[in-house]
Amino acid sequence: MDAFAQLTVVGRESNACVYVIAIFTMCESTEQRICIKFCLKIGKTPTETYQLLQQAYGAYAMGRTQVFDWFRRYKEGRTSVESDPRSGRPSTSRNEEMIAKVRKIFRNNRRLAVREIADDCGISVGSCDANLTDDLHMKRVCATFVPRLLTDDQREQRQTIARDLFERSCEEVQFLKNSVTGDESWVYGYDPETKQQSSQWKDPTSPRPKKGRQVRIKTKVTLRTFF
């Protein structure tokens, strides 16, 4: 049994050896293409080139059709001895249809983990993560912590009051010195979400999410403030 046959037998028992055989075969094919190119340079015909390869490589020589095909390529001006790049099988996990499916799922619930989205789509976690980060340009962020989430009416009322106070401060020089403000309110304790619980997916154009202290606990104190 020759060395190549022995390597083949060992390769059946080890994936690493199979990988070595594949590399060895690729190198041998490249070597024969170099020989074909050399034969063309010295004036050999395709038939003579094929016979020389049969004599040199025996059972592992390239087929007649392959020899004639590569001989024609070099004769037409090709210089590279490497194989042409192959497109391979079309991707089923990173095509337009799958990207649209991933987009629809996370828009319905932005707090889903990558593994949950991958399970719903039937693809690998790596492909799902690539769809989110590379194709959809999404990133996982935590909500910004604020004391309270205001309604639209509350925001508008605060803007009106702040504008009136600013105008008065501009008109009256002693406005700030003559002003005394105070407030008394019950202050409750809250149990906010953790960063992990509040994180969600965000695209580059959407604003960062916010969260407030929404869950009250029994503890409360009276807060009195004067300025």
C-alpha positions in Angstrom: 0.0 0.0 0.0 1.5 3.4 -1.0 1.7 6.4 1.3 -1.4 8.1 -0.2 -3.5 5.0 0.3 -2.3 4.6 3.9 -3.2 8.2 4.6 -6.6 7.6 3.2 -7.2 4.6 5.5 -6.1 6.7 8.6 -8.4 9.5 7.4 -11.5 7.3 7.7 -10.8 7.1 11.5 -10.0 10.7 12.1 -11.6 13.9 10.9 -8.2 15.7 11.3 -6.6 13.2 8.8 -9.5 13.7 6.4 -8.8 17.4 6.4 -5.1 16.7 5.8 -6.0 14.5 2.8 -8.2 17.2 1.3 -5.3 19.7 1.6 -2.9 17.2 0.0 -5.3 16.6 -2.9 -5.7 20.3 -3.5 -1.9 20.8 -3.6 -1.5 17.9 -6.0 -4.1 19.4 -8.4 -2.4 22.7 -8.3 0.9 21.0 -9.0 -0.5 19.3 -12.1 -1.9 22.6 -13.4 1.6 24.0 -13.2 2.8 21.0 -15.2 0.1 21.7 -17.8 1.2 25.3 -18.1 4.8 24.2 -18.4 4.0 21.7 -21.2 2.2 24.5 -23.1 5.3 26.7 -22.8 7.6 24.1 -24.2 5.3 23.3 -27.1 3.6 20.1 -26.0 0.2 19.2 -27.4 -2.8 18.5 -25.0 -2.5 14.7 -25.8 1.2 14.7 -25.0 0.6 16.6 -21.8 -2.1 14.2 -20.7 0.3 11.2 -21.4 3.1 12.9 -19.4 0.7 13.4 -16.4 -0.4 9.8 -16.6 3.2 8.7 -16.5 4.1 11.0 -13.6 1.0 10.7 -11.3 -0.5 7.4 -12.4 -3.9 6.8 -10.9 -3.9 10.2 -9.3 -3.4 12.1 -12.5 -6.1 14.5 -13.7 -8.7 13.3 -16.2 -8.4 13.8 -19.9 -11.2 16.3 -20.0 -9.7 18.3 -17.2 -6.2 18.4 -18.8 -7.6 19.5 -22.2 -9.8 22.2 -20.4 -6.9 23.7 -18.5 -4.6 23.5 -21.5 -7.2 25.6 -23.4 -7.5 28.1 -20.6 -3.7 28.7 -20.5 -3.6 28.9 -24.3 -6.3 31.6 -24.2 -4.2 33.7 -21.8 -5.0 32.5 -18.3 -2.1 32.8 -15.9 -3.5 31.7 -12.5 -3.2 28.0 -11.6 -5.8 28.3 -8.7 -9.4 27.1 -9.1 -12.1 29.7 -9.9 -14.1 30.9 -6.8 -17.4 29.0 -6.4 -20.6 30.6 -5.3 -21.6 27.5 -3.3 -25.0 26.8 -2.0 -27.3 29.8 -1.6 -27.6 30.8 2.1 -31.0 30.0 3.7 -30.3 31.8 6.9 -29.1 35.2 5.7 -31.3 35.9 2.7 -33.8 38.7 2.3 -36.7 36.5 3.4 -35.0 35.4 6.6 -33.9 39.0 7.4 -37.5 40.2 7.0 -38.6 37.4 9.3 -36.1 38.3 12.0 -37.1 42.0 11.7 -40.8 41.2 12.2 -40.1 39.0 15.3 -38.0 41.5 17.2 -40.3 44.4 16.3 -43.2 42.5 18.1 -41.0 42.0 21.2 -37.7 43.9 21.4 -36.6 42.1 24.6 -36.2 38.7 23.0 -32.8 37.1 23.3 -30.9 36.1 20.2 -31.4 32.4 21.0 -35.2 32.9 21.2 -35.3 34.7 17.9 -33.1 32.0 16.3 -35.4 29.2 17.6 -38.4 31.0 16.2 -36.7 31.4 12.8 -35.2 27.9 12.8 -31.6 29.1 12.2 -28.4 29.1 14.2 -27.6 31.6 16.9 -24.6 32.8 14.9 -26.6 33.4 11.8 -29.4 35.2 13.8 -26.8 37.4 15.5 -25.3 38.3 12.0 -28.8 39.1 10.7 -29.4 41.5 13.6 -26.0 43.2 13.9 -24.6 43.1 10.3 -27.7 43.2 8.1 -30.2 45.1 10.3 -27.5 47.1 12.2 -29.2 46.5 15.5 -27.6 46.5 18.9 -28.7 45.5 22.4 -29.0 48.4 24.8 -30.3 49.0 28.3 -33.0 51.5 29.1 -32.0 54.8 30.5 -33.0 55.2 34.1 -35.2 58.3 34.9 -37.0 59.2 38.2 -40.4 59.2 36.5 -42.0 58.7 33.1 -44.1 61.8 32.3 -47.2 61.9 30.1 -47.4 64.3 27.2 -49.7 66.7 29.2 -47.2 66.7 32.1 -44.3 67.6 29.8 -46.2 70.4 28.2 -47.2 71.8 31.6 -43.6 71.8 32.8 -42.4 73.5 29.6 -45.1 76.2 30.1 -44.1 76.9 33.7 -40.4 76.9 32.9 -40.9 79.3 30.1 -43.0 81.7 32.3 -40.4 81.6 35.0 -37.6 82.3 32.6 -39.4 85.3 31.1 -40.1 86.7 34.6 -36.4 86.3 35.6 -35.4 88.3 32.5 -37.9 91.1 33.3 -37.4 91.3 37.1 -33.8 91.7 38.3 -34.6 90.6 41.9 -36.9 87.8 40.8 -34.6 84.9 42.0 -33.6 86.7 45.2 -37.2 87.4 46.2 -38.5 83.9 45.3 -39.0 81.2 48.0 -40.3 77.8 46.8 -41.3 74.8 48.8 -42.7 71.3 48.2 -44.0 68.5 50.4 -44.6 65.1 49.0 -44.7 61.4 49.9 -41.7 59.6 48.6 -42.2 55.9 47.9 -39.6 53.2 47.6 -39.4 51.4 44.3 -38.1 48.1 42.9 -36.7 48.9 39.4 -35.9 46.4 36.8 -32.3 45.2 36.4 -30.2 46.2 33.3 -30.6 42.7 31.9 -34.4 42.7 32.4 -34.8 46.1 30.6 -32.4 45.6 27.7 -33.9 45.4 24.2 -32.9 45.7 20.5 -32.5 49.1 19.0 -31.8 50.2 15.4 -29.5 53.2 14.7 -32.4 55.6 14.1 -34.6 54.8 17.1 -34.2 56.6 20.5 -32.8 54.9 23.5 -35.6 53.4 25.7 -36.3 54.7 29.1 -37.6 53.2 32.3 -38.9 54.6 35.6 -39.4 53.4 39.1 -42.8 51.8 38.5 -43.1 49.1 41.2 -43.9 50.6 44.6 -42.9 48.9 47.8 -44.3 49.5 51.3 -41.6 51.9 52.5 -42.5 55.6 52.2 -41.3 58.9 53.8 -42.4 62.5 53.7 -40.0 64.8 51.8 -40.1 68.6 52.5 -37.9 70.9 50.4 -37.5 74.6 50.4 -35.4 76.9 48.2 
